[in-house]
Amino acid sequence: MQTPLDMWVTQEILHETRPDVLVETGTRPRRRRLYYASIMDLLRHGRILTVDIDNHPGKPDHPRIEYFTGSSTDPAIVGAMQAKAQGEGSW
């Protein structure tokens, strides 16, 4: 869980660093990634790759967010996320 201050600080980091990709492990049905995707919309830059071992229902749909289901230590998942982070595949 993150506090509102954690989210504010992360927003500041996103603004200052403008990362191409934010990787999240542990998707859970929280709206944090939607908030970060909206910040990236304002910055007109970045995308989010998120992975969880469970496929949780009700995840927000956003063009900057891509979901992966599996273990974050599974070589196949890591490879698929690396390929997306390097711009391979469709976005």
N, C-alpha and C positions, 0 to 999 in steps of 0.2 A: 504494500500500500504506500501511496505517496501523499504527503501533505500538500495543501495549496502552495506553501512556500517552495517545496520541491518542484512543483510544476512551474512556478514562476521562474525559478532559477534555470530550469531546463529550457524554458522559452527564451531566456536571455542567451543561453549557450547556443541554441539553434540560430538565433539572430546573428550572433557574433561569428560563428564558425561556418554556417550554411552548409551542413554536411550533405553529400549526395544521398546517403543512405543512413537511416536509423534502424538498428536491429534490436528487436524486443524479444526476449525469451519469457514465456509464461503469458500467453495471450489473455486468458481469463476474460469474462464478460465485463470488463471495465471500459470506460469511455476515454481513458487517457490517450490512446493512440489516435482517436478522432480529434481530440484537442490539438495534438501535435501535428496531425495532417492539416488542420485548419491554419496553424501557424505557418506551415510550409506553403500552403496556398497563398498566404499573404506575402511570403518571401519569393513566391514563384520559383521555388527550388526545393528539391528533396523528395524522398519517398520512404516508406516504412515497410520493413520486412519483419513479420512477427510469426513466431512458432510456439506451438503448445502441443503437448502429448495428447490432449483431448480436443475434439472438434466441438467447441462450445456453440450453442445456438444463439442467435440474436446479435452476432457481431456486426458492427456498423460497416456499411458498404461505402467505400470512398476510393476514387481513382488512384490516390497516392498510397493506399494500403494493400499489401498482398499477404495473405495468410498461408501458412504451412502447417500441416498436421503431422506430428511425429516428435521424436526426441531431438533436442538441440545438440546432442552429441552423436547422433546417427550420421555416419559419413555421407549417406545419400542425401539427407536433409541439408547438411552443411554444404555439400557440393551444389545442390539446387539453389541455395541461398547465395552462395558465392557467385554462381552464374548470373543470377538476377542483379546482384550488387555490381557486377562488372558490365552490366548493360546487355547481357545476352538474353534472348527470349523476348517475348512481347510485353510491352507496357502500355 
